[in-house]
């Protein structure tokens, strides 16, 4: 066992028995590198990363390769999900040096300054295909370091200067309506009309792209934007990148058609997709996108929710195949013979027909590009404009869609039972504050959209657990909790995403505790991460072990924490009438020039800009909590898709109670003659109040568009 055995990261523990003399990311590791006068070999990955497993098996488990690494370097292993701030710095170096990133990320650092002088991703054990091997890298760097360490340091300083320039780009002019429109146009240009989604292969779900377009379409009544957004969500649900048997998204598709995925499942992908689908349903009423949201959340509840009520991070891409070999996707793929053994000939033929399974198989091993005989189940070549993905298949089989879906439901259930007996992929069971905040937001949004009280209960329990286990006695956030151990000071994303979840939870339950907690955490976030000139840093000013304090306004697999924080600030300002919150959020819209150069990489920041540009609405419902007329008014308001609206509930007789303390402006908005009353306002200028649900909904609907 090496030093990683004393950590609590599932990823680091995977490497605890390697012959590589790993250190965790600590000052002591760099002190050792200085003492030995050798560079640091930094390897960053995560527990469910397929190519991280490949590199471990090839190199880090190999005794000879380990000796080479131990001789030439002090090796440090980092879990990028535990230390996204460390990962962000050296990923920026990879992008600056090579234009490419990914995991595993490999960086060679000077021992005294932690500056990178070489960066790459996956490395084979021995050089092949134009890719340097680990052994050759170790020998070459050891020689260069011995002969010209000062020259290596000069290279490191040059690369670090480029990283600092990228990571600390100063704010510029504030984003406005023209920038929002340009972002929508850029996404339309990138839309893949043949297969849905944006860009070519590899394809990532990026549901925040669709979410931005859905919200933009509501304001502009641009049906093209809505059609593109919904088509992209449908393409994901119908492709192999979606688990047709058990629900939930895989990490990304290696091909343009969403067929062949990398099979890891991440909590954040499920959360973002569920939110986008729930809002797509609110905007269109299309039943298939509601089904996509609900089956995704069903997967989260079944496989990612812990007994404690919070959510685990991810499931691995790899598991053991029938021969006991570790293979990517082994848990998920099916041969036609396996389908027949489980389902019998008739249902197996139906399943193969509907889900595109063939005797030859459609699954290609990514490394060899050879067919394995296995199939990734999917709905072949669906019409992305059609709400019913089974219509053509049902017609070909002489069935109607409802009968076919009934048969498929039975087939899924039987396949799921048999699949559950296969060796399961590793569950990364750590609980991350930011990812849980995202999931809380997803369940709260879906609860409102679909009228699902069970979802609201799930979100409430998760929020309770996270605040109990990942908040210090002083009220600050920690980043990771596992096996009863909480640690790592919270970063920007932890505060921003948890506040997002709590804002959504307040608007679902109208429990003022969630709003009060959101305001408190948002204030703490501003103290730690806000730049007075505008925007947010990823890490606090007193972070001791980072090469550079990064700004990171660009979206990745998740929306950027800085963008989430900006939109949170605008929504909290609307809920409370606090102009200081609004002004700080507007400062966060002062964007560096790169945002305007590549607007589709910043869609959540543009969503905040769209909210600021308006129109946006504040709806206050005054009425007895739990009364039937109050419930009817709430339902009426929620029946309108108003993406820039915030909704608050003021109960009678609470003049000095929590809501009026948090939002003083509601004190004057009272129930008329004791009946539930709706006040629909824009920037706190209100229309005439109404006690009738339908006129309230009509007033809100009329204020949504430009």
C-alpha positions as CSV (number, residue, x, y, z in Angstrom):
1,X,0.0,0.0,0.0
2,X,1.2,3.5,-0.8
3,X,0.3,6.8,0.7
4,X,-3.0,6.9,-1.1
5,X,-4.3,4.3,1.3
6,X,-4.7,7.0,3.9
7,X,-7.1,9.1,1.7
8,X,-10.9,8.9,1.3
9,X,-11.2,9.3,-2.4
10,X,-12.5,6.3,-4.3
11,X,-10.2,7.3,-7.2
12,X,-7.1,7.6,-5.1
13,X,-7.9,4.4,-3.3
14,X,-8.0,2.6,-6.7
15,X,-4.3,3.4,-6.9
16,X,-3.4,2.6,-3.3
17,X,-1.8,-0.7,-4.3
18,X,0.1,0.5,-7.3
19,X,3.9,0.0,-7.2
20,X,4.1,3.7,-8.1
21,X,5.1,5.6,-5.0
22,X,2.1,7.9,-5.2
23,X,1.7,11.0,-3.0
24,X,-1.6,12.9,-2.6
25,X,-1.6,16.6,-3.5
26,X,0.2,18.0,-0.4
27,X,3.0,20.4,0.4
28,X,4.9,17.4,1.7
29,X,5.0,15.9,-1.8
30,X,6.6,19.0,-3.2
31,X,9.0,19.3,-0.3
32,X,10.1,15.7,-1.2
33,X,10.6,16.7,-4.9
34,X,12.7,19.7,-3.8
35,X,14.8,17.5,-1.5
36,X,15.4,15.0,-4.3
37,X,15.7,17.7,-6.9
38,X,13.4,15.9,-9.3
39,X,10.2,17.1,-11.1
40,X,6.7,16.1,-10.1
41,X,4.7,13.7,-12.2
42,X,1.1,14.8,-11.8
43,X,-1.7,12.4,-12.8
44,X,-5.3,13.7,-12.6
45,X,-8.3,11.5,-13.2
46,X,-11.5,10.3,-11.6
47,X,-12.9,7.0,-10.4
48,X,-15.3,6.2,-13.3
49,X,-12.9,7.2,-16.1
50,X,-12.3,4.5,-18.6
51,X,-9.0,5.7,-20.0
52,X,-7.8,6.3,-16.5
53,X,-8.3,2.6,-15.8
54,X,-6.5,1.7,-19.1
55,X,-3.5,3.8,-18.1
56,X,-3.4,2.4,-14.6
57,X,-3.5,-1.2,-15.9
58,X,-0.9,-0.6,-18.6
59,X,1.6,1.6,-16.6
60,X,0.8,2.2,-13.0
61,X,0.4,-1.5,-12.1
62,X,3.5,-2.4,-14.0
63,X,6.6,-2.8,-11.8
64,X,9.2,-1.7,-14.4
65,X,7.2,1.4,-15.4
66,X,6.7,2.2,-11.7
67,X,10.4,2.0,-11.1
68,X,11.0,4.5,-14.0
69,X,8.5,6.9,-12.6
70,X,9.7,6.6,-9.0
71,X,13.3,7.2,-10.1
72,X,12.6,10.2,-12.3
73,X,9.8,12.0,-10.4
74,X,7.8,12.4,-7.2
75,X,4.5,11.1,-8.5
76,X,1.3,12.8,-7.3
77,X,-2.2,11.6,-7.9
78,X,-5.2,13.9,-7.8
79,X,-9.0,13.2,-8.0
80,X,-10.2,15.9,-10.2
81,X,-13.7,15.7,-8.7
82,X,-12.3,16.3,-5.2
83,X,-9.9,19.1,-6.4
84,X,-11.5,20.7,-9.4
85,X,-9.4,23.8,-8.7
86,X,-6.1,21.9,-9.1
87,X,-7.5,20.1,-12.2
88,X,-8.7,23.4,-13.7
89,X,-5.2,25.0,-13.6
90,X,-3.4,22.1,-15.3
91,X,-6.2,21.5,-17.8
92,X,-5.8,25.2,-18.8
93,X,-2.1,24.4,-19.3
94,X,-3.0,21.4,-21.5
95,X,-5.3,23.6,-23.6
96,X,-2.7,26.3,-23.9
97,X,0.0,23.9,-24.9
98,X,-1.8,21.4,-27.1
99,X,-5.3,22.7,-27.7
100,X,-6.7,19.5,-26.3
101,X,-7.7,18.3,-22.9
102,X,-9.2,15.2,-21.2
103,X,-8.6,12.6,-18.6
104,X,-6.3,11.1,-17.5
105,X,-4.5,14.4,-17.5
106,X,-0.7,14.2,-17.1
107,X,1.5,17.2,-16.2
108,X,5.1,17.5,-15.3
109,X,5.8,20.2,-12.8
110,X,8.8,22.0,-11.4
111,X,9.3,21.0,-7.7
112,X,9.8,24.5,-6.4
113,X,7.1,26.6,-8.3
114,X,4.6,23.9,-9.3
115,X,4.8,25.3,-12.8
116,X,4.0,22.8,-15.7
117,X,6.6,22.3,-18.4
118,X,4.9,19.3,-20.2
119,X,1.3,18.3,-20.4
120,X,-0.7,15.5,-22.0
121,X,-3.5,13.1,-21.5
122,X,-3.5,9.3,-21.8
123,X,-0.1,7.8,-22.3
124,X,0.6,4.2,-23.2
125,X,3.3,2.3,-21.3
126,X,5.6,2.2,-24.4
127,X,5.7,4.7,-27.2
128,X,3.4,3.8,-30.1
129,X,1.3,5.5,-32.8
130,X,3.1,8.8,-32.4
131,X,2.2,8.9,-28.7
132,X,5.2,9.0,-26.2
133,X,5.1,6.2,-23.7
134,X,5.5,6.6,-20.0
135,X,8.8,4.8,-19.8
136,X,10.4,7.0,-22.6
137,X,8.9,10.1,-21.0
138,X,10.5,9.3,-17.6
139,X,13.9,8.6,-19.2
140,X,13.9,11.6,-21.4
141,X,12.8,14.1,-18.7
142,X,15.3,12.6,-16.2
143,X,18.1,13.3,-18.7
144,X,16.9,16.8,-19.6
145,X,16.4,17.7,-15.9
146,X,19.9,16.5,-15.0
147,X,21.5,18.3,-18.0
148,X,19.5,21.6,-18.1
149,X,17.1,22.1,-15.2
150,X,17.2,25.9,-15.7
151,X,16.1,25.5,-19.3
152,X,13.2,23.3,-18.2
153,X,12.2,26.0,-15.7
154,X,12.3,28.6,-18.4
155,X,9.9,26.5,-20.5
156,X,7.7,26.1,-17.4
157,X,7.6,29.8,-16.8
158,X,6.6,30.5,-20.4
159,X,3.7,28.0,-20.3
160,X,2.6,29.3,-16.9
161,X,2.4,32.8,-18.3
162,X,0.1,31.6,-21.0
163,X,-2.0,29.8,-18.4
164,X,-2.3,33.0,-16.3
165,X,-3.3,35.0,-19.3
166,X,-6.1,32.5,-20.1
167,X,-7.2,31.9,-16.5
168,X,-7.3,35.6,-15.4
169,X,-8.8,37.4,-18.3
170,X,-10.2,40.7,-17.0
171,X,-13.8,41.6,-17.2
172,X,-14.9,43.7,-20.1
173,X,-18.2,45.3,-21.2
174,X,-21.5,43.9,-19.8
175,X,-23.3,41.4,-21.8
176,X,-26.7,42.5,-23.2
177,X,-29.5,41.6,-25.6
178,X,-27.3,41.6,-28.7
179,X,-25.0,39.0,-27.1
180,X,-27.9,36.8,-26.1
181,X,-29.2,36.9,-29.7
182,X,-25.7,36.1,-31.1
183,X,-25.5,33.1,-28.8
184,X,-28.8,31.7,-30.1
185,X,-27.6,32.3,-33.7
186,X,-24.3,30.5,-32.9
187,X,-26.1,27.5,-31.5
188,X,-28.4,27.3,-34.5
189,X,-25.4,27.3,-36.7
190,X,-23.8,24.5,-34.8
191,X,-26.9,22.4,-34.7
192,X,-26.6,19.0,-36.3
193,X,-29.9,18.7,-38.3
194,X,-29.3,15.1,-39.1
195,X,-28.7,13.7,-35.7
196,X,-29.5,16.4,-33.1
197,X,-27.1,18.1,-30.7
198,X,-24.4,20.6,-31.5
199,X,-21.3,20.0,-33.4
200,X,-19.9,16.7,-34.7
201,X,-18.3,13.7,-32.9
202,X,-17.6,13.3,-30.1
203,X,-20.9,14.6,-28.8
204,X,-21.6,15.6,-25.2
205,X,-25.1,16.1,-24.0
206,X,-24.6,19.8,-22.9
207,X,-28.3,20.1,-21.9
208,X,-27.6,23.7,-20.9
209,X,-27.5,24.6,-24.6
210,X,-31.0,23.3,-25.0
211,X,-32.1,25.0,-21.8
212,X,-30.8,28.3,-23.0
213,X,-32.7,27.9,-26.4
214,X,-35.9,26.9,-24.7
215,X,-35.9,30.0,-22.5
216,X,-34.9,32.2,-25.4
217,X,-37.8,30.8,-27.5
218,X,-40.3,31.6,-24.7
219,X,-39.2,35.3,-24.8
220,X,-38.9,35.7,-28.5
221,X,-41.6,33.2,-29.8
222,X,-38.9,31.8,-32.1
223,X,-40.2,28.3,-32.9
224,X,-36.9,27.4,-34.6
225,X,-35.0,27.8,-31.4
226,X,-37.5,25.6,-29.5
227,X,-37.5,22.9,-32.3
228,X,-33.7,22.7,-32.2
229,X,-33.6,22.4,-28.4
230,X,-36.3,19.7,-28.2
231,X,-34.8,17.8,-31.1
232,X,-31.5,17.6,-29.3
233,X,-33.1,16.4,-26.1
234,X,-35.0,13.8,-28.1
235,X,-31.9,12.6,-30.0
236,X,-30.1,11.9,-26.7
237,X,-33.1,10.0,-25.2
238,X,-33.4,7.8,-28.3
239,X,-29.7,7.2,-28.8
240,X,-27.3,4.6,-27.4
241,X,-25.9,7.4,-25.2
242,X,-29.1,6.9,-23.1
243,X,-29.6,3.7,-21.2
244,X,-32.7,2.2,-22.9
245,X,-33.1,-0.5,-20.2
246,X,-32.3,1.3,-17.0
247,X,-32.6,5.0,-17.8
248,X,-30.0,7.7,-17.4
249,X,-27.4,9.2,-19.6
250,X,-23.9,7.9,-20.3
251,X,-21.1,10.4,-20.3
252,X,-20.9,11.2,-24.1
253,X,-21.2,9.7,-27.5
254,X,-18.0,8.8,-29.5
255,X,-19.9,9.2,-32.7
256,X,-22.1,11.8,-34.4
257,X,-25.3,9.7,-34.2
258,X,-25.4,9.3,-30.4
259,X,-25.0,5.6,-30.8
260,X,-21.7,4.5,-29.1
261,X,-21.1,6.0,-25.7
262,X,-18.5,6.2,-23.1
263,X,-20.5,4.3,-20.5
264,X,-19.8,6.1,-17.2
265,X,-22.8,7.8,-15.7
266,X,-22.3,11.1,-13.9
267,X,-24.8,12.7,-11.5
268,X,-24.4,16.1,-13.1
269,X,-25.4,14.9,-16.6
270,X,-28.6,13.5,-15.2
271,X,-29.4,16.7,-13.3
272,X,-28.8,19.0,-16.3
273,X,-30.7,16.8,-18.7
274,X,-33.7,16.4,-16.3
275,X,-34.0,20.2,-15.9
276,X,-33.8,20.8,-19.6
277,X,-36.4,18.2,-20.3
278,X,-38.7,19.5,-17.6
279,X,-38.6,23.0,-19.0
280,X,-39.1,21.6,-22.5
281,X,-42.2,19.9,-21.4
282,X,-43.4,23.1,-19.7
283,X,-42.8,25.0,-22.9
284,X,-44.4,22.4,-25.3
285,X,-46.4,19.8,-23.4
286,X,-44.6,17.1,-25.4
287,X,-45.0,13.8,-23.5
288,X,-41.7,12.3,-24.7
289,X,-39.6,14.9,-23.0
290,X,-41.5,14.5,-19.8
291,X,-40.9,10.8,-20.0
292,X,-37.2,11.5,-20.6
293,X,-37.0,13.6,-17.4
294,X,-38.9,11.1,-15.3
295,X,-36.9,8.0,-16.4
296,X,-33.7,9.9,-15.9
297,X,-34.7,10.8,-12.4
298,X,-35.9,7.3,-11.8
299,X,-32.4,6.1,-12.5
300,X,-30.9,8.6,-10.1
301,X,-33.3,7.4,-7.4
302,X,-32.6,3.8,-8.0
303,X,-28.8,3.8,-8.5
304,X,-27.3,7.1,-7.3
305,X,-29.3,8.0,-4.2
306,X,-27.7,6.8,-1.0
307,X,-29.5,5.4,2.0
308,X,-28.7,8.7,3.7
309,X,-30.8,10.6,1.2
310,X,-28.0,12.5,-0.7
311,X,-26.7,11.5,-4.1
312,X,-23.5,9.6,-5.0
313,X,-21.3,11.0,-7.7
314,X,-21.1,8.5,-10.6
315,X,-21.0,4.9,-11.9
316,X,-18.0,3.5,-13.8
317,X,-17.8,2.8,-17.5
318,X,-16.1,-0.5,-16.9
319,X,-17.2,-3.8,-15.3
320,X,-16.4,-7.5,-15.7
321,X,-17.6,-9.3,-18.8
322,X,-18.8,-13.0,-18.9
323,X,-15.1,-14.2,-19.0
324,X,-14.1,-12.1,-16.0
325,X,-12.2,-9.5,-18.0
326,X,-12.6,-5.8,-17.2
327,X,-14.4,-4.2,-20.2
328,X,-16.0,-0.9,-20.9
329,X,-19.8,-1.2,-21.3
330,X,-19.9,-4.9,-20.4
331,X,-22.8,-4.2,-18.0
332,X,-24.9,-2.5,-20.6
333,X,-24.5,-4.2,-24.0
334,X,-26.5,-7.3,-25.3
335,X,-25.9,-9.9,-27.9
336,X,-29.0,-11.2,-29.7
337,X,-28.4,-14.6,-28.1
338,X,-28.6,-12.9,-24.7
339,X,-31.8,-11.2,-25.6
340,X,-33.3,-14.5,-26.7
341,X,-32.2,-16.3,-23.6
342,X,-33.9,-13.7,-21.4
343,X,-37.0,-12.8,-23.4
344,X,-37.8,-15.8,-25.6
345,X,-37.8,-15.7,-29.4
346,X,-40.9,-13.4,-29.9
347,X,-40.0,-10.7,-27.4
348,X,-36.3,-10.9,-28.4
349,X,-37.2,-10.3,-32.0
350,X,-39.4,-7.4,-31.0
351,X,-36.7,-5.9,-28.8
352,X,-34.0,-6.3,-31.5
353,X,-36.3,-4.7,-34.1
354,X,-37.2,-1.7,-31.9
355,X,-33.7,-1.2,-30.4
356,X,-31.5,-1.9,-33.4
357,X,-29.8,-5.1,-32.2
358,X,-28.3,-7.4,-34.8
359,X,-26.4,-10.7,-34.7
360,X,-23.2,-9.0,-35.9
361,X,-23.6,-6.3,-33.2
362,X,-23.2,-2.5,-33.4
363,X,-20.8,-2.0,-30.6
364,X,-17.2,-1.1,-31.7
365,X,-14.4,-1.4,-29.2
366,X,-13.0,2.1,-29.2
367,X,-9.3,1.0,-29.1
368,X,-9.5,-1.7,-31.8
369,X,-12.5,-0.4,-33.8
370,X,-13.6,-4.0,-34.1
371,X,-17.2,-5.3,-33.6
372,X,-17.6,-7.4,-30.5
373,X,-21.0,-9.0,-31.4
374,X,-22.6,-6.9,-28.7
375,X,-25.3,-4.3,-29.2
376,X,-25.9,-0.8,-27.7
377,X,-29.7,-0.6,-27.6
378,X,-31.1,2.5,-29.2
379,X,-34.0,3.7,-31.4
380,X,-32.5,3.8,-34.9
381,X,-32.9,6.9,-37.1
382,X,-35.8,8.5,-35.2
383,X,-37.7,11.4,-36.6
384,X,-36.6,14.2,-34.2
385,X,-39.7,16.3,-34.9
386,X,-42.0,13.5,-33.9
387,X,-43.2,13.2,-30.3
388,X,-43.8,9.5,-30.5
389,X,-40.5,7.6,-31.1
390,X,-42.3,4.3,-31.5
391,X,-44.8,5.2,-34.2
392,X,-42.9,3.8,-37.1
393,X,-41.8,0.7,-35.3
394,X,-45.3,0.1,-34.1
395,X,-46.7,0.4,-37.6
396,X,-44.1,-2.0,-39.0
397,X,-45.1,-4.5,-36.3
398,X,-48.8,-4.1,-36.8
399,X,-49.3,-2.6,-33.3
400,X,-50.3,0.8,-32.0
401,X,-47.8,2.7,-29.9
402,X,-49.5,2.1,-26.6
403,X,-49.5,-1.6,-27.1
404,X,-45.9,-1.6,-28.2
405,X,-44.9,0.5,-25.1
406,X,-46.7,-1.9,-22.8
407,X,-44.7,-4.8,-24.3
408,X,-41.4,-2.8,-24.1
409,X,-42.1,-2.0,-20.4
410,X,-42.3,-5.7,-19.6
411,X,-39.2,-6.4,-21.7
412,X,-37.3,-3.6,-19.9
413,X,-38.3,-5.0,-16.5
414,X,-37.0,-8.5,-17.4
415,X,-33.8,-7.2,-18.9
416,X,-33.2,-5.0,-15.9
417,X,-33.6,-8.0,-13.5
418,X,-31.1,-10.1,-15.5
419,X,-28.7,-7.2,-15.9
420,X,-28.7,-6.5,-12.2
421,X,-27.2,-10.0,-11.7
422,X,-24.2,-9.0,-13.9
423,X,-21.1,-7.7,-12.1
424,X,-21.9,-4.0,-11.5
425,X,-19.7,-1.1,-12.4
426,X,-18.0,0.6,-9.6
427,X,-20.2,3.2,-7.7
428,X,-18.2,6.3,-6.8
429,X,-20.1,6.9,-3.6
430,X,-18.7,10.2,-2.5
431,X,-21.2,13.0,-2.0
432,X,-20.2,16.3,-3.6
433,X,-21.8,19.6,-2.6
434,X,-22.0,21.1,-6.0
435,X,-23.3,18.1,-7.8
436,X,-25.9,17.5,-5.1
437,X,-27.0,21.1,-5.4
438,X,-27.5,20.5,-9.1
439,X,-29.5,17.3,-8.4
440,X,-31.6,19.1,-5.8
441,X,-32.4,21.8,-8.4
442,X,-33.4,19.0,-10.9
443,X,-35.8,17.3,-8.5
444,X,-37.3,20.6,-7.4
445,X,-37.9,21.9,-11.0
446,X,-39.4,18.5,-12.0
447,X,-41.6,18.6,-8.9
448,X,-43.1,21.9,-10.0
449,X,-43.4,21.0,-13.6
450,X,-45.0,17.6,-13.2
451,X,-46.9,18.2,-9.9
452,X,-44.7,15.5,-8.2
453,X,-44.7,15.9,-4.5
454,X,-42.5,12.8,-4.2
455,X,-39.8,14.7,-6.1
456,X,-40.1,17.7,-3.7
457,X,-39.7,15.3,-0.8
458,X,-36.5,13.9,-2.4
459,X,-35.1,17.3,-2.9
460,X,-35.9,18.4,0.6
461,X,-34.2,15.3,2.1
462,X,-31.1,15.8,0.0
463,X,-30.8,19.4,0.9
464,X,-31.2,18.6,4.6
465,X,-28.5,16.0,4.4
466,X,-26.0,18.2,2.5
467,X,-26.5,21.1,4.9
468,X,-26.2,18.9,7.9
469,X,-23.1,17.0,6.8
470,X,-21.3,19.5,4.5
471,X,-21.7,22.7,6.4
472,X,-19.3,23.7,9.1
473,X,-20.4,25.0,12.5
474,X,-19.4,28.5,11.3
475,X,-21.8,28.1,8.4
476,X,-19.3,27.6,5.5
477,X,-19.5,24.8,3.0
478,X,-17.2,21.8,2.5
479,X,-16.8,20.0,-0.8
480,X,-16.9,16.3,-0.2
481,X,-18.5,13.8,2.2
482,X,-17.9,10.1,2.3
483,X,-18.2,7.4,5.0
484,X,-19.0,10.0,7.5
485,X,-16.0,12.1,6.7
486,X,-16.5,15.6,5.3
487,X,-13.6,17.6,4.0
488,X,-12.0,20.0,1.5
489,X,-13.0,23.7,1.7
490,X,-15.9,24.6,-0.5
491,X,-15.2,26.2,-3.9
492,X,-17.2,28.6,-6.0
493,X,-19.3,25.8,-7.6
494,X,-20.2,24.3,-4.2
495,X,-21.8,27.6,-3.1
496,X,-23.3,28.5,-6.5
497,X,-24.9,25.1,-7.2
498,X,-26.3,24.5,-3.7
499,X,-27.8,28.0,-3.8
500,X,-29.4,27.1,-7.2
501,X,-30.9,24.0,-5.6
502,X,-32.2,25.9,-2.6
503,X,-33.8,28.7,-4.7
504,X,-35.6,26.0,-6.8
505,X,-36.6,24.2,-3.6
506,X,-38.0,27.4,-2.1
507,X,-40.1,28.0,-5.2
508,X,-41.4,24.5,-5.0
509,X,-42.2,24.2,-1.3
510,X,-42.4,27.9,-0.3
511,X,-40.6,27.0,2.9
512,X,-38.8,30.3,3.7
513,X,-36.0,28.4,5.4
514,X,-34.6,27.4,2.0
515,X,-34.7,31.0,0.8
516,X,-33.0,32.3,4.0
517,X,-30.3,29.6,3.6
518,X,-29.8,30.5,0.0
519,X,-29.3,34.1,0.8
520,X,-26.8,33.4,3.6
521,X,-24.7,31.0,1.4
522,X,-24.8,33.4,-1.6
523,X,-23.5,36.2,0.7
524,X,-20.7,33.9,2.0
525,X,-19.9,33.0,-1.6
526,X,-19.5,36.7,-2.5
527,X,-17.1,37.3,0.3
528,X,-14.9,34.4,-0.7
529,X,-15.0,34.5,-4.5
530,X,-16.3,37.8,-5.9
531,X,-14.1,40.1,-7.9
532,X,-15.1,43.7,-7.1
533,X,-14.6,44.4,-10.8
534,X,-17.1,41.8,-11.8
535,X,-17.4,38.0,-11.8
536,X,-16.0,35.3,-9.6
537,X,-12.9,33.3,-9.0
538,X,-13.0,29.5,-8.7
539,X,-11.0,29.5,-5.4
540,X,-10.8,31.8,-2.5
541,X,-8.0,34.4,-2.2
542,X,-6.3,32.5,0.6
543,X,-6.1,29.1,-1.3
544,X,-2.5,28.2,-0.4
545,X,-1.6,25.5,-2.9
546,X,-2.6,26.8,-6.4
547,X,-0.4,28.1,-9.2
548,X,-3.0,30.6,-10.2
549,X,-6.3,31.8,-9.0
550,X,-8.6,31.1,-11.9
551,X,-11.6,32.6,-13.5
552,X,-13.6,30.0,-15.3
553,X,-16.6,31.6,-17.0
554,X,-16.9,28.9,-19.7
555,X,-19.3,26.0,-19.5
556,X,-18.1,22.5,-19.5
557,X,-20.1,19.4,-18.9
558,X,-21.8,21.6,-16.3
559,X,-22.6,25.3,-16.5
560,X,-19.8,27.4,-15.1
561,X,-20.1,28.1,-11.4
562,X,-19.6,31.8,-12.1
563,X,-22.5,31.8,-14.5
564,X,-24.7,29.9,-12.0
565,X,-23.7,32.5,-9.3
566,X,-24.7,35.4,-11.6
567,X,-28.1,34.0,-12.4
568,X,-28.7,33.1,-8.7
569,X,-27.9,36.7,-7.8
570,X,-30.4,38.0,-10.2
571,X,-33.2,35.6,-9.1
572,X,-32.5,36.3,-5.4
573,X,-32.6,40.0,-6.1
574,X,-36.0,39.6,-7.8
575,X,-37.3,37.5,-4.9
576,X,-36.1,39.9,-2.2
577,X,-36.0,43.3,-3.9
578,X,-32.3,43.7,-2.8
579,X,-30.7,46.0,-5.2
580,X,-27.2,45.3,-3.9
581,X,-27.6,41.7,-5.0
582,X,-28.8,42.8,-8.4
583,X,-25.9,45.2,-8.9
584,X,-23.4,42.5,-8.0
585,X,-25.0,40.1,-10.4
586,X,-24.9,42.7,-13.2
587,X,-21.2,43.2,-12.5
588,X,-20.7,39.5,-13.1
589,X,-22.0,40.0,-16.6
590,X,-18.9,42.1,-17.5
591,X,-17.4,39.5,-19.7
592,X,-13.9,39.0,-21.1
593,X,-13.7,39.3,-24.9
594,X,-13.5,35.6,-25.4
595,X,-17.1,35.3,-24.4
596,X,-18.2,37.3,-27.4
597,X,-15.8,35.5,-29.7
598,X,-17.2,32.1,-28.7
599,X,-20.7,32.7,-27.3
600,X,-21.9,29.1,-27.5
601,X,-19.3,28.1,-24.9
602,X,-21.0,30.4,-22.3
603,X,-24.7,29.7,-22.6
604,X,-25.5,29.8,-18.9
605,X,-23.8,33.2,-18.6
606,X,-25.9,34.3,-21.5
607,X,-29.0,32.9,-19.7
608,X,-28.1,35.2,-16.9
609,X,-27.7,38.1,-19.4
610,X,-31.1,37.2,-20.8
611,X,-32.7,37.4,-17.4
612,X,-31.1,40.8,-16.8
613,X,-32.2,42.1,-20.1
614,X,-35.8,41.0,-19.4
615,X,-38.6,40.9,-19.4
616,X,-38.6,39.2,-16.0
617,X,-41.4,38.8,-13.5
618,X,-41.9,38.6,-9.8
619,X,-45.1,36.9,-8.8
620,X,-46.3,37.1,-5.2
621,X,-49.2,34.9,-4.1
622,X,-50.9,36.0,-0.9
623,X,-53.0,33.3,0.7
624,X,-53.3,30.7,3.4
625,X,-50.7,27.9,3.0
626,X,-52.5,24.7,2.1
627,X,-55.8,26.4,1.3
628,X,-57.6,25.2,-1.9
629,X,-57.8,28.7,-3.4
630,X,-54.1,29.2,-2.8
631,X,-53.2,25.9,-4.4
632,X,-55.4,26.8,-7.4
633,X,-53.6,30.1,-7.8
634,X,-50.2,28.4,-7.5
635,X,-51.2,25.8,-10.1
636,X,-52.4,28.5,-12.5
637,X,-49.2,30.5,-12.2
638,X,-47.1,27.3,-12.7
639,X,-49.2,26.4,-15.8
640,X,-47.4,29.3,-17.6
641,X,-43.9,28.7,-18.9
642,X,-42.2,31.9,-17.7
643,X,-38.5,31.1,-17.5
644,X,-37.6,34.6,-16.1
645,X,-40.2,34.6,-13.4
646,X,-39.7,34.0,-9.7
647,X,-42.6,33.1,-7.4
648,X,-43.1,33.7,-3.7
649,X,-45.9,32.8,-1.3
650,X,-46.9,35.3,1.4
651,X,-49.1,33.9,4.0
652,X,-51.6,36.2,5.9
653,X,-50.7,37.5,9.3
654,X,-46.9,37.2,8.7
655,X,-46.0,40.9,8.8
656,X,-42.8,40.3,10.7
657,X,-42.4,36.6,9.7
658,X,-39.5,35.2,7.7
659,X,-40.7,36.1,4.2
660,X,-41.3,39.8,4.9
661,X,-38.0,39.9,6.7
662,X,-36.2,38.4,3.7
663,X,-38.4,40.3,1.1
664,X,-39.7,43.5,2.7
665,X,-41.6,44.5,-0.5
666,X,-44.2,41.7,0.1
667,X,-45.5,43.3,3.3
668,X,-47.9,45.4,1.2
669,X,-49.1,42.5,-1.0
670,X,-51.9,41.0,1.0
671,X,-54.9,38.7,0.4
672,X,-57.9,40.7,-0.8
673,X,-60.9,39.9,1.4
674,X,-59.2,36.8,2.7
675,X,-59.0,35.2,-0.8
676,X,-55.8,34.0,-2.4
677,X,-54.5,36.9,-4.5
678,X,-51.8,37.1,-7.2
679,X,-49.6,40.1,-7.8
680,X,-47.7,39.9,-11.1
681,X,-44.9,42.4,-11.3
682,X,-42.0,43.4,-13.5
683,X,-39.0,44.9,-11.5
684,X,-41.5,45.2,-8.6
685,X,-43.9,47.4,-10.6
686,X,-47.1,45.4,-10.3
687,X,-50.2,44.9,-12.4
688,X,-53.6,45.0,-10.6
689,X,-53.9,42.1,-8.2
690,X,-56.4,39.4,-8.9
691,X,-58.2,36.7,-6.9
692,X,-59.0,34.6,-10.0
693,X,-56.5,32.0,-11.2
694,X,-57.1,32.3,-14.9
695,X,-56.6,36.1,-15.1
696,X,-53.4,35.7,-13.0
697,X,-52.1,33.2,-15.5
698,X,-53.1,35.3,-18.5
699,X,-51.4,38.4,-17.0
700,X,-48.2,36.4,-16.4
701,X,-48.3,34.9,-19.9
702,X,-48.8,38.3,-21.5
703,X,-45.6,39.6,-19.8
704,X,-43.3,36.8,-20.9
705,X,-42.6,37.8,-24.5
706,X,-40.9,40.9,-25.9
